[in-house]
Amino acid sequence: MFNFNFVIILPLLASLIITAVAVPISLFFLGKYKVMDDPRVHKHPAIIHEKPIPRGGGIPLFIGVFLASLIFIPFTNLIASIFFAAFISLIVGVIDDKYDISPYSRFLVNIFSAIIVVYSGASVSFITNPFGGILFLNQITIPFLPFPFSSVSAIIAVLWIVWVMNMLNWSKGVDGQMPGIVAISAVVIGILSLRFSVLDQTSLTAATLSFIIAGASLGFLIYNYYPAKIFPGYGATAIYLLLAVASILSSAKLATAILVMGIPMTDGLFTIIRRVLSGRSPFWHDKKHLHHLLLSLGMGQKRVALFYWIVSAALGSLALVLSSKGKLFAIIMLVIIAFGAILFLHILIKRFDDKSSL
């Protein structure tokens, strides 16, 4: 039986406090070295702020998670490798926060970081068949690929980690949006991990790491809530990587993670399809994510962030009580409804724009 305080309360509070203390210190150095998002210089089409705000929020987030993990998580070779991969993502992300490197270079680093994690032993070994039984992915191999990447379980793990890193990076368009989503998702994943912690030490580690990530996100939210004093920046992909890994460390909780992060995931999938169909690169920046559409309809940044939090919390609650079959149907319905809603908003706003231009 796990100790409630040492798995949930203390890890969460420790990472929250460490991150909350690390942010002001980080702000000093980010300002000193001019790691800023200045709308006069940074011509990103999705920028909605009007004055320079420090980027590099991934630094205090990583510090909060790493230091709390040193206290509450046994550092095995796997955990050390996971944090090494996250550190690589952080360094490259902070460099991007300063110099705006190529999105293709960043994507390659995402893949490299994910490969480190999977090579160290993290993989999606199995998934529960919604219609009965278990599908062991580690028993399905692909010829000609080197071990461990000849296993379907390893390939899916790499794809999952890279997808979560990019999907959550797209979900930081308004102040407070991302840390709220990550905190809620981490809590849900942590609660589910505890169900298996009696039989599986890895699940206990996953649960503790999840609550640590939740605490760090809440500590960061104090400064990122509207009006933001600091932005997550691309360095925050280090935390997204850790969250993705926590969701696969044990018991293959992919359905739960997909459901609780369902709105940003659907928006990310819709974005990729929309950009490809329009003949543009999936990495091409624009101002047409769901949160931008909601802003166009007159919702303020606070309300948009709150919308994402409420939906994530509702879907997370569903994920904790639904069966595997129920989660599958819930995911299908969510994708259909969210896709339809996003498409409707695109059409609606385009008509408004056309009328206003007449």
KARA-V371772 format. One record per residue. RES is the residue in one letter. SS is DSSP state (A for helix, B for strand, O for the rest). PSI is psi in radians with two decimals (NA if undefined). Layout:
BEGIN
<<RES | SS | PSI> <RES | SS | PSI>>
END
This chain:
BEGIN
<<M | O | 2.35> <F | O | 2.72> <N | O | 2.00> <F | A | -0.78> <N | A | -0.73> <F | A | -0.11> <V | A | -0.61> <I | A | -1.17> <I | A | -1.01> <L | A | -0.78> <P | A | -0.74> <L | A | -0.82> <L | A | -0.68> <A | A | -0.85> <S | A | -0.61> <L | A | -0.85> <I | A | -0.78> <I | A | -0.78> <T | A | -0.74> <A | A | -0.58> <V | A | -0.62> <A | A | -0.47> <V | A | -0.91> <P | A | -0.65> <I | A | -0.76> <S | A | -0.69> <L | A | -0.67> <F | A | -0.86> <F | A | -0.62> <L | A | -0.67> <G | A | -0.68> <K | A | -0.72> <Y | O | 0.20> <K | O | 0.81> <V | O | 1.38> <M | B | 2.65> <D | B | 1.62> <D | O | 1.97> <P | O | -0.30> <R | O | -0.38> <V | O | -0.75> <H | O | 1.78> <K | O | 0.89> <H | O | 2.29> <P | O | -0.32> <A | O | 0.06> <I | O | 2.30> <I | O | -0.13> <H | O | 2.82> <E | O | -0.19> <K | O | 2.76> <P | O | 2.31> <I | B | 2.35> <P | B | 2.38> <R | O | -3.12> <G | O | 0.33> <G | O | -0.27> <G | A | -0.43> <I | A | -1.01> <P | A | -0.55> <L | A | -0.81> <F | A | -0.73> <I | A | -0.79> <G | A | -0.78> <V | A | -0.76> <F | A | -0.85> <L | A | -0.71> <A | A | -0.62> <S | A | -0.61> <L | A | -0.55> <I | A | -0.72> <F | A | -0.16> <I | O | 2.27> <P | O | 2.21> <F | O | 1.54> <T | O | 3.06> <N | A | -0.66> <L | A | -0.85> <I | A | -0.72> <A | A | -0.73> <S | A | -0.67> <I | A | -0.79> <F | A | -0.52> <F | A | -0.78> <A | A | -0.72> <A | A | -0.64> <F | A | -0.69> <I | A | -0.78> <S | A | -0.67> <L | A | -0.85> <I | A | -0.86> <V | A | -0.65> <G | A | -0.73> <V | A | -0.65> <I | A | -0.72> <D | A | -0.67> <D | A | -0.55> <K | A | -0.77> <Y | A | -0.10> <D | O | 1.22> <I | O | 3.03> <S | O | 2.38> <P | A | -0.46> <Y | A | -0.66> <S | A | -0.73> <R | A | -0.71> <F | A | -0.70> <L | A | -0.65> <V | A | -0.67> <N | A | -0.85> <I | A | -0.77> <F | A | -0.77> <S | A | -0.74> <A | A | -0.67> <I | A | -0.68> <I | A | -0.80> <V | A | -0.83> <V | A | -0.69> <Y | A | -0.48> <S | O | -0.14> <G | O | -0.10> <A | O | 2.22> <S | O | 2.92> <V | O | 1.52> <S | O | -0.61> <F | B | 2.83> <I | B | 2.59> <T | B | 2.22> <N | O | 2.08> <P | O | -0.37> <F | O | 0.24> <G | O | 2.34> <G | O | -3.05> <I | B | 2.39> <L | B | 1.98> <F | B | 1.78> <L | A | -0.47> <N | A | -0.11> <Q | A | -0.07> <I | O | 2.08> <T | B | 2.76> <I | O | 2.11> <P | O | 2.70> <F | O | -0.12> <L | O | 2.48> <P | O | 2.62> <F | O | 2.47> <P | O | 0.14> <F | O | 0.04> <S | O | -0.21> <S | B | 2.39> <V | A | -0.57> <S | A | -0.69> <A | A | -0.72> <I | A | -0.78> <I | A | -0.67> <A | A | -0.75> <V | A | -0.81> <L | A | -0.72> <W | A | -0.82> <I | A | -0.80> <V | A | -0.70> <W | A | -0.81> <V | A | -0.70> <M | A | -0.75> <N | A | -0.68> <M | A | -0.78> <L | A | -0.51> <N | A | -0.59> <W | O | -0.23> <S | O | 0.61> <K | O | 0.55> <G | O | -0.43> <V | O | 2.73> <D | O | 2.27> <G | O | -0.17> <Q | A | -0.97> <M | A | -0.90> <P | A | -0.54> <G | A | -0.77> <I | A | -0.80> <V | A | -0.73> <A | A | -0.81> <I | A | -0.79> <S | A | -0.73> <A | A | -0.70> <V | A | -0.77> <V | A | -0.80> <I | A | -0.68> <G | A | -0.76> <I | A | -0.77> <L | A | -0.65> <S | A | -0.58> <L | A | -0.42> <R | O | -0.46> <F | O | 0.04> <S | O | -0.42> <V | O | -0.64> <L | O | -0.26> <D | O | 1.98> <Q | A | -0.56> <T | A | -0.64> <S | A | -0.63> <L | A | -0.72> <T | A | -0.75> <A | A | -0.70> <A | A | -0.83> <T | A | -0.77> <L | A | -0.68> <S | A | -0.78> <F | A | -0.53> <I | A | -0.77> <I | A | -0.71> <A | A | -0.78> <G | A | -0.77> <A | A | -0.69> <S | A | -0.70> <L | A | -0.67> <G | A | -0.66> <F | A | -0.58> <L | A | -0.52> <I | A | -0.63> <Y | A | -0.29> <N | A | -0.21> <Y | O | 2.58> <Y | O | 2.30> <P | O | 2.24> <A | O | 2.42> <K | O | -0.26> <I | B | 2.54> <F | O | 2.65> <P | O | -0.65> <G | O | 3.11> <Y | A | -0.31> <G | A | -0.33> <A | A | -0.17> <T | A | -0.37> <A | A | -0.69> <I | A | -0.64> <Y | A | -0.68> <L | A | -0.79> <L | A | -0.67> <L | A | -0.74> <A | A | -0.72> <V | A | -0.70> <A | A | -0.56> <S | A | -0.26> <I | A | 0.00> <L | O | -0.53> <S | O | 2.57> <S | O | 0.19> <A | O | 1.19> <K | O | 0.71> <L | A | -0.72> <A | A | -0.72> <T | A | -0.80> <A | A | -0.73> <I | A | -0.71> <L | A | -0.81> <V | A | -0.52> <M | O | 0.46> <G | A | -0.73> <I | A | -0.93> <P | A | -0.56> <M | A | -0.78> <T | A | -0.72> <D | A | -0.70> <G | A | -0.75> <L | A | -0.75> <F | A | -0.69> <T | A | -0.79> <I | A | -0.82> <I | A | -0.78> <R | A | -0.76> <R | A | -0.72> <V | A | -0.78> <L | A | -0.46> <S | O | 0.07> <G | O | 0.32> <R | O | 2.81> <S | O | 2.49> <P | O | -0.34> <F | O | -0.04> <W | O | 2.25> <H | O | 2.52> <D | O | -3.06> <K | O | 0.86> <K | O | 0.36> <H | O | 2.90> <L | A | -0.74> <H | A | -0.54> <H | A | -0.66> <L | A | -0.73> <L | A | -0.66> <L | A | -0.66> <S | A | -0.47> <L | O | 0.00> <G | O | 0.00> <M | O | 2.33> <G | O | 2.97> <Q | A | -0.66> <K | A | -0.78> <R | A | -0.65> <V | A | -0.79> <A | A | -0.75> <L | A | -0.67> <F | A | -0.84> <Y | A | -0.72> <W | A | -0.81> <I | A | -0.79> <V | A | -0.74> <S | A | -0.73> <A | A | -0.71> <A | A | -0.79> <L | A | -0.62> <G | A | -0.69> <S | A | -0.70> <L | A | -0.73> <A | A | -0.51> <L | A | -0.35> <V | A | -0.28> <L | O | 2.65> <S | O | 3.02> <S | A | -0.74> <K | A | -0.71> <G | A | -0.67> <K | A | -0.69> <L | A | -0.85> <F | A | -0.63> <A | A | -0.72> <I | A | -0.77> <I | A | -0.80> <M | A | -0.70> <L | A | -0.80> <V | A | -0.75> <I | A | -0.84> <I | A | -0.81> <A | A | -0.72> <F | A | -0.81> <G | A | -0.73> <A | A | -0.76> <I | A | -0.73> <L | A | -0.74> <F | A | -0.74> <L | A | -0.69> <H | A | -0.82> <I | A | -0.75> <L | A | -0.84> <I | A | -0.62> <K | A | -0.67> <R | A | -0.69> <F | A | -0.76> <D | A | -0.70> <D | A | -0.73> <K | A | -0.69> <S | A | -0.38> <S | O | -0.17> <L | O | NA>>
END
